[in-house]
Structure formats: structure tokens, C-alpha cells
Amino acid sequence: MAAALAAAALTAAPAQTAAAAPAQVPRPTTLYTPPANPDAHRQILELAGQGRIRDAAGVLAMTLTPQAVWFGDGTPDQVRASVRRTVEDAARRHALPVLALYDIPGRDCAQYSAGGAAGTAQYEAWIDAVRAGIGRLPATVILEPDSLSLLPSDCGQDDAQGSRTTERYTEIHYAVDALEPLAGTKVYLDAGHSGWHSVSDIVPRLVTGGVGDATGFFLNISNYRTDSELAWYGKLISSCLSYVSAGGPAADCPDQWWPVNDAQAWLDAHVHEAPSAMKHFVTDTSRNGQGPWTAPAGVYSDPQEWCNPPGRGTGARPTLDTGDPLADAELWVKIPGESDGQCTRGTAGPDDPERGHPDPAAGRWFPQQALELVHGANPRLVR
């Protein structure tokens, strides 16, 4: 599931519209660190006051790590001003901001992070405001987590004609067409993660959503899959997109569950495009330092393994230098320390049975989980 909105407490700035721009704008080589959740600061002070200096230092290090700024809801004027202030603050610091846009109609299948625009016209006006806010300043856009991996047709929200899913594709493609042409902007589309959709399932969704006009796709937002697993999944998706763009059917492509040698042999035989010409990807490493959680067998009717799993840790530090020709960045998109929602794992609740108390609402600071992420960090946050 996608992260809940990390609200931006930003003041108004003059609106600017995107003008005709040169083919390229220099992009910073360092990533932007936004202001931290105020409740993180409170936890740091409380820990320090209790003499738990190492824990306080760990939470502080976590908040000082570059991470995304989330935007969702709000009027077009509000999001224009908020986005503008973020990209201008990043530009002053010679840093690249990561903007997670989260306002798609029917987002999160109306579950933990429900909300979003009321319809296509409202969403397009919201995207136009984001475009005006970015202008010609550099930005990386994470476009609508879960929007393609959780279509209305996946969660029983569509009608018999599939019109809501058709609208979803229209909305995503509109956003790509509005934002990717901006001089300093790169847009990435939702491809879920390696433990979810098969390659042959997610690739047609990306194509219909307009990945051909975007820089690429993103993986693992708010999830816990390992770096090596994601790198392989990303390579398979990029390769399948290349194969499909040349006229091949996605159904032919190897999935992540194929034997690696068999899949690589297929790639060698069918994909000949240079990595520089293929669709690239970015991954969210904010909470995958210990990999995914496996729920105890037979205990929960719905383990919700994605939802505030215990014993996780932050993962690889954000970087634009991945060493992988297809991977543009490792990012902290989900804000580590913010709750995924109130997880009951198929029980009557309200307690999270793995924790013995209710979890905070989606997007609220979760002190217990924040400390778990610090203690399980891989690599360590403090020495």
C-alpha cells in the first residue's frame, strides 16, 4: 500500500507557469532533505531527556536523510504554492527534490490512505497546478503510488464497462504529458514491487498509463522488498518494455519467478536495446533494510504484511549513483517513522495484534516503529 500523505506546511509563493524550455536543465547531484515531521523532533527531545542519546541520534539521523515530499488533496492554488516553495527551497540548497504526487481519484482503493480528487477534471486541474509550481526548476516526480498496481478493477470499484479503470489510465497519462516535458522534470510511474504483479501483468499497465512518454517507473514505494530482488525485477520490466515497444507481446516476457538463468537467456535472445535507451527505474529503500516481514503461519486471516510490520529497518541511503545503468536512484519515498495505518491483521481490532495496541492513523508519527527502523537499520544510521 502507498504511504499516507506527509502534509507540507508551506506558505504561498507567486504562481509561475511552465514556459518554453531548453532541452535540458542541469540537475543537482545531491538529493533534497525536507523539514522533518514535528513529532519526530518531539521524540528526539524525549529520548534525549531520558538519557537515550544513541536512540535520539538515530532518529535524528533518520530525519536528516534525504526523502520525498508528499502532495495530495488541497486546492490547485494550495498545491501550486506548496510545490513552488519546495522546489525553490531545494534549488537554493543545490539539491534535487523528490515530489510524491498522491491525489488520484479513488486512491488506495478507498482504504487506509483514501481520498484524492473527486474526478478526472478536478485531478487534471490539480496536475496543472503542480506543473505551474515546478516550472523550470529540477524535480523528480513519483507519480501516484499504487495508481497502476491497484486499479479500480482490482478492488471492485469499477463498473461493468470498466470506465473507472479507463479514467485512471487517462488521468495518469495526462499527468505524464503535463509534467515530463518540463525542462528539469523526470516522471516515474507506478510498477508496484517484486512480490506483487508479474512482469507480464504490470508492463501492459505501464504502457497504457503512458510510460512511453515518461522517464520510467518506480518500485517498492512504502514496501520492504530487498535491493537485489528489486534490481532484477526492474531489469525484467525495462527489458519487457523494450521488447513490447518493438512489437512483441508482454505475455512472452520472463517473470520474476522464472529461474534466473532461463530469464537471462531470454533477455539475451530478445532484447538488444542499450540500457541508455531503455526505460529506467527508481526504488524506495526507506524501510527495506531487513527485507519483508513474514507473518507467523496460520495466525491471521489477513496478515497485512505491508502494514507496519514489526522488526524492520531503514535501508540503503538515498543516492543518484546506483552503479546500475537502468536504476536512476535509490530514494526514501515513504517517510520512515510515519504509520501505514491502523493494522488489525484480520482481527476485530482495534489493537494491532503484533504490537498489543492500536497503531496511529496513516501518516501519523509512530514512535515505536521509528525506533524499530533505527535499531534495524542496514546500513546503520549511527556508529
C-alpha positions as CSV (number, residue, x, y, z in Angstrom):
1,M,0.0,0.0,0.0
2,A,1.1,3.5,-0.5
3,A,2.2,5.8,2.3
4,A,-0.3,8.3,3.6
5,L,0.2,11.9,2.8
6,A,3.0,13.7,4.6
7,A,1.4,17.1,4.8
8,A,3.5,20.1,3.7
9,A,3.2,23.1,5.9
10,L,4.2,25.6,3.2
11,T,3.3,29.2,2.6
12,A,2.1,30.8,-0.6
13,A,4.5,31.8,-3.3
14,P,3.9,33.5,-6.6
15,A,2.4,31.2,-9.2
16,Q,4.6,30.5,-12.2
17,T,3.6,28.7,-15.3
18,A,6.0,26.5,-17.3
19,A,7.4,28.3,-20.3
20,A,9.2,27.0,-23.3
21,A,12.4,25.5,-22.1
22,P,15.7,24.2,-23.4
23,A,16.0,20.5,-24.0
24,Q,17.9,20.0,-20.7
25,V,18.3,21.8,-17.4
26,P,21.2,20.8,-15.2
27,R,20.0,18.5,-12.4
28,P,21.6,18.6,-9.0
29,T,23.7,15.6,-8.0
30,T,22.5,15.7,-4.3
31,L,19.1,15.0,-3.0
32,Y,16.9,17.3,-1.0
33,T,16.1,16.8,2.7
34,P,12.8,18.4,3.6
35,P,11.8,19.6,7.1
36,A,11.0,16.6,9.4
37,N,7.7,15.6,10.9
38,P,7.4,17.8,14.0
39,D,6.5,14.7,16.1
40,A,9.9,13.3,15.1
41,H,11.5,16.3,16.8
42,R,9.4,15.7,19.9
43,Q,10.5,12.1,20.1
44,I,14.2,13.1,19.7
45,L,13.8,15.5,22.6
46,E,12.0,13.0,24.8
47,L,14.7,10.3,24.1
48,A,17.5,12.8,24.9
49,G,15.7,13.8,28.1
50,Q,15.6,10.2,29.1
51,G,19.3,9.8,28.6
52,R,18.8,7.6,25.5
53,I,21.3,9.6,23.5
54,R,22.1,6.9,20.9
55,D,18.4,6.4,20.1
56,A,17.9,10.1,19.9
57,A,20.8,10.3,17.5
58,G,19.4,7.5,15.4
59,V,16.0,9.2,15.0
60,L,17.7,12.5,14.2
61,A,19.9,10.8,11.6
62,M,16.8,9.3,10.0
63,T,15.1,12.6,9.7
64,L,18.2,14.3,8.3
65,T,18.4,11.8,5.4
66,P,17.0,13.0,2.0
67,Q,13.5,11.9,1.5
68,A,10.4,12.7,-0.6
69,V,7.9,15.5,-0.1
70,W,4.3,14.2,-0.5
71,F,1.5,16.2,-2.0
72,G,-2.2,15.3,-2.1
73,D,-5.6,16.9,-1.6
74,G,-5.8,20.7,-1.3
75,T,-6.9,23.2,-3.9
76,P,-4.9,23.9,-7.1
77,D,-3.8,27.2,-5.6
78,Q,-2.6,25.4,-2.4
79,V,-0.6,22.7,-4.2
80,R,0.9,25.2,-6.7
81,A,2.2,27.3,-3.8
82,S,3.4,24.3,-1.8
83,V,5.2,22.7,-4.8
84,R,6.8,26.0,-5.7
85,R,8.1,26.6,-2.2
86,T,9.6,23.1,-2.1
87,V,11.4,23.3,-5.5
88,E,12.7,26.8,-4.7
89,D,14.0,25.7,-1.3
90,A,15.7,22.7,-3.0
91,A,17.2,24.9,-5.7
92,R,18.6,27.3,-3.0
93,R,20.3,24.3,-1.5
94,H,21.5,23.0,-4.9
95,A,19.6,19.8,-4.2
96,L,17.1,17.7,-6.2
97,P,13.6,17.4,-4.7
98,V,11.6,14.2,-4.9
99,L,7.9,15.0,-5.2
100,A,5.4,12.2,-4.5
101,L,2.1,13.1,-6.0
102,Y,-0.9,11.4,-4.4
103,D,-4.2,12.8,-5.4
104,I,-5.6,10.3,-8.0
105,P,-9.4,9.8,-7.7
106,G,-10.1,6.6,-5.7
107,R,-6.6,6.3,-4.4
108,D,-5.7,3.3,-2.3
109,C,-8.9,1.6,-3.2
110,A,-10.6,3.9,-0.6
111,Q,-8.7,2.2,2.2
112,Y,-6.1,3.5,4.7
113,S,-5.0,6.4,2.6
114,A,-8.3,7.1,0.9
115,G,-9.0,10.4,-0.6
116,G,-7.9,12.2,-3.8
117,A,-9.5,14.3,-6.4
118,A,-13.3,14.0,-6.9
119,G,-13.0,13.2,-10.6
120,T,-10.9,13.5,-13.7
121,A,-11.5,17.2,-14.4
122,Q,-10.5,18.1,-10.8
123,Y,-7.4,15.9,-11.0
124,E,-6.3,17.4,-14.2
125,A,-6.7,20.9,-12.7
126,W,-4.6,19.7,-9.7
127,I,-1.9,18.4,-12.0
128,D,-1.9,21.7,-13.9
129,A,-1.2,23.4,-10.6
130,V,1.7,21.1,-9.9
131,R,3.1,21.8,-13.3
132,A,2.9,25.6,-12.6
133,G,4.6,25.1,-9.2
134,I,7.5,23.2,-10.7
135,G,8.1,25.5,-13.6
136,R,11.6,25.1,-14.9
137,L,13.2,24.0,-11.7
138,P,14.6,20.5,-11.3
139,A,12.4,17.8,-9.8
140,T,11.9,14.1,-9.7
141,V,8.2,13.1,-9.7
142,I,6.9,9.9,-8.2
143,L,3.5,9.8,-9.9
144,E,0.7,8.4,-7.8
145,P,1.9,5.3,-5.8
146,D,-0.4,2.4,-6.2
147,S,-2.3,4.0,-9.1
148,L,-1.4,1.3,-11.7
149,S,-0.8,-1.6,-9.3
150,L,-4.2,-1.0,-7.7
151,L,-6.6,-0.1,-10.5
152,P,-10.3,0.3,-9.8
153,S,-10.8,-3.0,-11.5
154,D,-8.5,-4.7,-8.9
155,C,-10.5,-3.6,-5.9
156,G,-14.2,-3.9,-7.0
157,Q,-14.6,-0.2,-7.6
158,D,-15.2,-0.3,-11.4
159,D,-18.4,-0.6,-13.3
160,A,-19.3,-3.3,-15.8
161,Q,-17.8,-1.2,-18.7
162,G,-14.5,-0.7,-16.9
163,S,-14.9,3.1,-17.2
164,R,-13.2,3.9,-13.9
165,T,-10.1,2.0,-14.9
166,T,-10.2,3.7,-18.3
167,E,-10.4,7.0,-16.5
168,R,-7.4,6.1,-14.3
169,Y,-5.2,5.5,-17.3
170,T,-6.4,8.8,-18.8
171,E,-5.5,10.6,-15.6
172,I,-2.1,9.1,-15.3
173,H,-1.3,9.7,-19.0
174,Y,-2.5,13.3,-18.6
175,A,-0.1,13.8,-15.7
176,V,2.8,12.4,-17.7
177,D,2.1,14.6,-20.7
178,A,1.8,17.7,-18.4
179,L,5.0,17.1,-16.3
180,E,7.6,15.1,-18.3
181,P,8.1,17.9,-20.9
182,L,9.1,20.4,-18.1
183,A,12.7,21.4,-18.6
184,G,14.1,19.8,-15.3
185,T,11.5,17.2,-14.5
186,K,11.6,13.4,-14.7
187,V,8.4,11.4,-14.2
188,Y,8.2,7.8,-12.9
189,L,5.1,5.6,-13.0
190,D,3.9,3.0,-10.5
191,A,5.1,-0.6,-11.0
192,G,4.3,-1.9,-7.6
193,H,7.0,-4.3,-6.3
194,S,8.6,-7.6,-7.0
195,G,6.3,-9.6,-4.6
196,W,3.1,-8.4,-6.3
197,H,2.4,-8.2,-10.0
198,S,4.2,-10.4,-12.6
199,V,6.2,-8.6,-15.2
200,S,3.8,-9.6,-17.9
201,D,0.9,-8.1,-15.9
202,I,2.5,-4.8,-14.9
203,V,4.1,-4.0,-18.2
204,P,0.7,-3.5,-20.1
205,R,-0.5,-1.3,-17.3
206,L,2.6,0.9,-17.6
207,V,2.3,1.1,-21.4
208,T,-1.4,2.1,-21.2
209,G,-0.6,4.6,-18.5
210,G,1.9,6.4,-20.7
211,V,5.3,5.1,-19.6
212,G,6.5,5.6,-23.2
213,D,6.3,9.3,-22.7
214,A,7.8,9.2,-19.1
215,T,11.4,8.7,-17.9
216,G,10.4,5.3,-16.4
217,F,8.8,3.7,-13.4
218,F,9.2,3.3,-9.6
219,L,9.3,0.2,-7.3
220,N,8.7,-0.7,-3.7
221,I,7.0,2.5,-2.5
222,S,6.2,2.0,1.2
223,N,7.2,-1.6,0.9
224,Y,10.1,-3.9,2.1
225,R,11.4,-5.9,-0.8
226,T,15.2,-6.3,-0.9
227,D,17.5,-4.3,-3.2
228,S,18.7,-7.3,-5.2
229,E,15.2,-8.5,-5.8
230,L,14.1,-5.1,-6.9
231,A,17.1,-4.6,-9.2
232,W,16.2,-7.9,-11.0
233,Y,12.5,-7.1,-11.2
234,G,13.3,-3.6,-12.6
235,K,15.6,-5.1,-15.2
236,L,12.9,-7.5,-16.3
237,I,10.3,-4.7,-16.6
238,S,12.7,-2.4,-18.5
239,S,13.6,-5.3,-20.8
240,C,10.0,-6.3,-21.4
241,L,9.0,-2.7,-22.1
242,S,11.8,-2.6,-24.7
243,Y,10.5,-5.9,-26.2
244,V,6.9,-4.6,-26.3
245,S,7.9,-1.3,-27.9
246,A,9.5,-3.4,-30.7
247,G,6.2,-5.2,-31.3
248,G,6.5,-8.2,-29.0
249,P,3.7,-9.3,-26.7
250,A,4.2,-8.8,-22.9
251,A,3.0,-12.4,-22.3
252,D,6.3,-13.6,-23.8
253,C,8.4,-11.8,-21.2
254,P,10.1,-13.7,-18.3
255,D,8.6,-13.0,-14.9
256,Q,10.5,-12.5,-11.7
257,W,9.7,-16.1,-10.7
258,W,11.5,-17.7,-13.7
259,P,14.8,-19.4,-13.0
260,V,17.4,-16.6,-13.3
261,N,19.5,-18.3,-15.9
262,D,16.4,-19.0,-18.1
263,A,15.2,-15.4,-17.8
264,Q,18.7,-14.0,-18.7
265,A,18.9,-16.3,-21.7
266,W,15.6,-15.0,-22.9
267,L,16.8,-11.4,-22.4
268,D,20.0,-12.1,-24.3
269,A,18.0,-13.5,-27.2
270,H,15.2,-10.9,-27.4
271,V,16.4,-7.6,-26.0
272,H,19.2,-5.7,-27.8
273,E,18.5,-2.1,-26.9
274,A,21.2,-0.3,-24.9
275,P,20.3,0.5,-21.3
276,S,20.6,4.2,-22.0
277,A,17.7,3.9,-24.5
278,M,15.5,1.8,-22.2
279,K,13.1,2.9,-19.5
280,H,14.8,3.4,-16.2
281,F,13.5,3.0,-12.7
282,V,13.9,4.2,-9.1
283,T,13.4,2.2,-5.9
284,D,12.2,3.1,-2.4
285,T,14.8,1.9,0.1
286,S,13.4,3.8,3.1
287,R,12.3,0.7,5.1
288,N,13.7,-2.4,3.4
289,G,17.0,-2.8,5.3
290,Q,15.7,-6.1,6.9
291,G,13.6,-7.2,3.9
292,P,9.9,-8.1,4.1
293,W,8.2,-9.4,7.2
294,T,6.8,-13.0,7.1
295,A,3.8,-13.3,9.4
296,P,3.5,-16.3,11.6
297,A,1.8,-19.1,9.7
298,G,-1.9,-19.7,10.3
299,V,-2.3,-16.9,12.9
300,Y,-4.0,-14.2,11.0
301,S,-6.8,-14.4,8.4
302,D,-5.3,-11.2,6.8
303,P,-1.7,-10.7,7.9
304,Q,-1.3,-7.3,6.2
305,E,2.4,-7.9,5.8
306,W,2.8,-4.5,4.2
307,C,1.2,-2.7,7.2
308,N,3.5,-1.5,10.0
309,P,5.3,-4.9,10.1
310,P,7.5,-5.3,13.2
311,G,11.2,-5.5,13.3
312,R,12.0,-3.7,10.0
313,G,14.9,-1.2,9.4
314,T,15.8,1.6,7.1
315,G,17.7,0.6,4.0
316,A,20.3,1.9,1.6
317,R,20.9,5.7,1.8
318,P,19.3,7.7,-1.0
319,T,21.6,8.2,-3.9
320,L,21.7,9.1,-7.6
321,D,24.7,7.0,-8.2
322,T,23.4,3.4,-8.1
323,G,26.0,1.7,-10.3
324,D,23.2,0.1,-12.3
325,P,22.7,1.5,-15.8
326,L,18.9,1.1,-15.5
327,A,18.5,2.4,-11.9
328,D,18.4,6.2,-11.8
329,A,18.2,6.4,-8.0
330,E,17.6,4.7,-4.6
331,L,15.3,7.0,-2.7
332,W,13.5,7.3,0.6
333,V,10.0,8.0,-0.7
334,K,7.9,6.7,2.2
335,I,8.7,8.8,5.2
336,P,10.3,6.3,7.7
337,G,8.6,6.7,11.1
338,E,5.2,7.5,9.7
339,S,2.5,4.9,10.2
340,D,0.9,2.9,7.4
341,G,-2.4,2.9,9.2
342,Q,-4.3,1.1,11.9
343,C,-3.5,-2.6,11.2
344,T,-5.7,-5.2,12.7
345,R,-4.5,-8.2,10.6
346,G,-8.0,-9.7,10.2
347,T,-8.9,-9.5,13.8
348,A,-11.7,-7.4,15.4
349,G,-9.2,-4.8,16.5
350,P,-8.7,-2.1,17.4
351,D,-5.3,-3.4,18.5
352,D,-2.6,-4.4,16.2
353,P,-2.1,-7.9,17.5
354,E,1.6,-7.8,16.7
355,R,2.0,-4.8,19.0
356,G,-0.7,-5.1,21.6
357,H,-2.1,-1.6,21.0
358,P,-3.7,0.4,18.1
359,D,-1.4,1.8,15.5
360,P,-1.5,5.5,14.7
361,A,-3.6,6.6,11.7
362,A,-2.0,6.6,8.3
363,G,0.6,9.3,8.0
364,R,0.9,10.0,11.8
365,W,4.3,9.6,13.5
366,F,4.7,6.2,15.1
367,P,7.5,6.4,17.8
368,Q,7.7,2.6,18.3
369,Q,8.1,1.9,14.7
370,A,10.6,4.8,14.3
371,L,12.8,3.2,16.9
372,E,12.5,-0.2,15.2
373,L,13.6,1.3,11.9
374,V,16.6,2.9,13.7
375,H,17.6,-0.3,15.5
376,G,17.2,-2.5,12.4
377,A,18.8,0.0,10.0
378,N,21.0,-1.6,7.4
379,P,23.4,0.1,7.0
380,R,23.4,1.5,10.5
381,L,22.3,5.1,10.9
382,V,24.7,5.9,13.8
383,R,28.1,4.3,14.5
